[in-house]
Amino acid sequence: MTAEPTLVQGAASLISANMSASTQRRPAETRTYDRLTGRTALVVGGARGMGEATARLFHAEGAVVVIGDVLDDLGTAVADDLGDRAVFVHLDVRSDDDWAAAHSVAVSIGDAPVTAYAHPAAIASFSYIADLSPADYEASIAVNQTGVFRGIRSCIPGMTEAGGGAIVTVASVDGVGAHPGLAGYSSAKFALRGLTRVAALELADRGIRVNCIVPGGIDTPMIRPREVDPAVLDPLARQVPLGHVGDAGELARAALWLVSDESSYVTGTDLIVDGGLMARVPLNLG
Ligand SMILES: NC(=O)c1ccc[n+]([C@@H]2O[C@H](COP(=O)([O-])OP(=O)(O)OC[C@H]3O[C@@H](n4cnc5c(N)ncnc54)[C@H](O)[C@@H]3O)[C@@H](O)[C@H]2O)c1
């Protein structure tokens, strides 16, 4: 007679089966429904990656889209490709003047203040704390944390005037757990989840909702420069219960839901979009 596996043996075999099986991949949603017609959207970090996908999706949903980024050539190309209802503005998230200019452009081309603001812009760099200078740590905070604070502040007058709006910040699984070497990035991403909640509480009575997307791995230039073979991400994909690293478009769909009226009762929350990565307790039972 074969002995029943212990709980630990059973769990370990389930985990290893899950990590090696090729997961059936469902096609991502591609339909659009005019959810943002009549809205002016500001997508910051919209020149590439998740931001580009978000700008394209918001545009497809009918919004007038202002794309802000420091990558002028790429951002201009995205806006030109979208054509009508899209414009690129040079926007360094560290500059209050750039934020003000972006809102002026938004009002002039959208004929209404920004009521949908998504902020995927971020930088990531790797260094252990022992080797990380305070200046480099602060540089990461300036973009990844204070830059979002500036962006939220900049949106308040227009959204208040419009009677409401929706703000989407973007943290990371590194804002919930951590990896060595990412002190600046991770500190900022933890902070964003707190900033999002405070803003949600302070702005609720103005009809402004504020939510935070928490992505897992996304196949963007942040983790894979386009000239690098996509197979470099296979080890990461094998750890994801849904079996693949996220597409930028899958993250954009989450941002769309959060700025649209479909999430009208959602504020101050984290929306984890990680293919199930963080659902598993990271304890090796084998
Ligand atoms: N790619 C991933 O695996 C991953 C995982 C978890 C979280 N995220 C988060 O998702 C978001 C989107 O990242 P991505 O993967 O698309 O990265 P990306 O590097 O492809 O795009 C980031 C964009 O932000 C812009 N940017 C950087 N500094 C800026 C500044 N000072 N002012 C304005 N724009 C600036 C960049 O030019 C770029 O267009 C980020 O917040 C990132 O931290 C990404």
The ligand as a MOL file (V3000), in Angstrom:
LIG
                    3D

  0  0  0     0  0            999 V3000
M  V30 BEGIN CTAB
M  V30 COUNTS 44 48 0 0 0
M  V30 BEGIN ATOM
M  V30 1 N 8.5430 46.3520 -16.3360 0
M  V30 2 C 8.3370 45.6880 -15.1990 0
M  V30 3 O 8.6500 44.4990 -15.0720 0
M  V30 4 C 7.7010 46.4080 -14.0350 0
M  V30 5 C 7.4210 45.6500 -12.8820 0
M  V30 6 C 6.7900 46.2730 -11.8040 0
M  V30 7 C 6.4490 47.6100 -11.8790 0
M  V30 8 N 6.7340 48.3210 -13.0250 0 CHG=1
M  V30 9 C 6.3430 49.7140 -13.0490 0
M  V30 10 O 5.4800 49.9120 -14.1590 0
M  V30 11 C 5.6130 51.2600 -14.6150 0
M  V30 12 C 5.8650 51.2680 -16.0950 0
M  V30 13 O 7.1700 50.7640 -16.3180 0
M  V30 14 P 7.6610 50.2230 -17.7330 0
M  V30 15 O 8.0010 48.8030 -17.5170 0
M  V30 16 O 6.7110 50.6100 -18.7930 0 CHG=-1
M  V30 17 O 9.0480 51.0510 -17.8410 0
M  V30 18 P 9.7440 51.7790 -19.0710 0
M  V30 19 O 11.1270 52.0470 -18.6000 0
M  V30 20 O 9.5720 50.9910 -20.3190 0
M  V30 21 O 8.9210 53.1420 -19.1980 0
M  V30 22 C 9.0260 54.1600 -18.2240 0
M  V30 23 C 8.8070 55.4920 -18.8860 0
M  V30 24 O 8.9850 56.5120 -17.8820 0
M  V30 25 C 9.7000 57.5590 -18.4710 0
M  V30 26 N 10.4040 58.3820 -17.4930 0
M  V30 27 C 11.5160 58.0610 -16.7840 0
M  V30 28 N 11.9260 59.1020 -16.0640 0
M  V30 29 C 11.0550 60.1210 -16.3020 0
M  V30 30 C 10.9420 61.4610 -15.8490 0
M  V30 31 N 11.8610 62.0000 -15.0120 0
M  V30 32 N 9.9150 62.2200 -16.2860 0
M  V30 33 C 9.0140 61.6890 -17.1590 0
M  V30 34 N 9.0680 60.4320 -17.6300 0
M  V30 35 C 10.0860 59.6570 -17.2080 0
M  V30 36 C 10.6850 56.8640 -19.4050 0
M  V30 37 O 11.2450 57.7650 -20.3500 0
M  V30 38 C 9.8200 55.7950 -20.0150 0
M  V30 39 O 9.1460 56.2180 -21.1690 0
M  V30 40 C 6.7360 51.8680 -13.7820 0
M  V30 41 O 6.1650 52.6110 -12.7100 0
M  V30 42 C 7.4870 50.6820 -13.2600 0
M  V30 43 O 8.1710 50.9710 -12.0510 0
M  V30 44 C 7.3470 47.7520 -14.0890 0
M  V30 END ATOM
M  V30 BEGIN BOND
M  V30 1 1 1 2
M  V30 2 2 2 3
M  V30 3 1 2 4
M  V30 4 1 4 5
M  V30 5 2 4 44
M  V30 6 2 5 6
M  V30 7 1 6 7
M  V30 8 2 7 8
M  V30 9 1 8 9
M  V30 10 1 8 44
M  V30 11 1 9 10
M  V30 12 1 9 42
M  V30 13 1 10 11
M  V30 14 1 11 12
M  V30 15 1 11 40
M  V30 16 1 12 13
M  V30 17 1 13 14
M  V30 18 2 14 15
M  V30 19 1 14 16
M  V30 20 1 14 17
M  V30 21 1 17 18
M  V30 22 2 18 19
M  V30 23 1 18 20
M  V30 24 1 18 21
M  V30 25 1 21 22
M  V30 26 1 22 23
M  V30 27 1 23 24
M  V30 28 1 23 38
M  V30 29 1 24 25
M  V30 30 1 25 26
M  V30 31 1 25 36
M  V30 32 1 26 27
M  V30 33 1 26 35
M  V30 34 2 27 28
M  V30 35 1 28 29
M  V30 36 1 29 30
M  V30 37 2 29 35
M  V30 38 1 30 31
M  V30 39 2 30 32
M  V30 40 1 32 33
M  V30 41 2 33 34
M  V30 42 1 34 35
M  V30 43 1 36 37
M  V30 44 1 36 38
M  V30 45 1 38 39
M  V30 46 1 40 41
M  V30 47 1 40 42
M  V30 48 1 42 43
M  V30 END BOND
M  V30 END CTAB
M  END
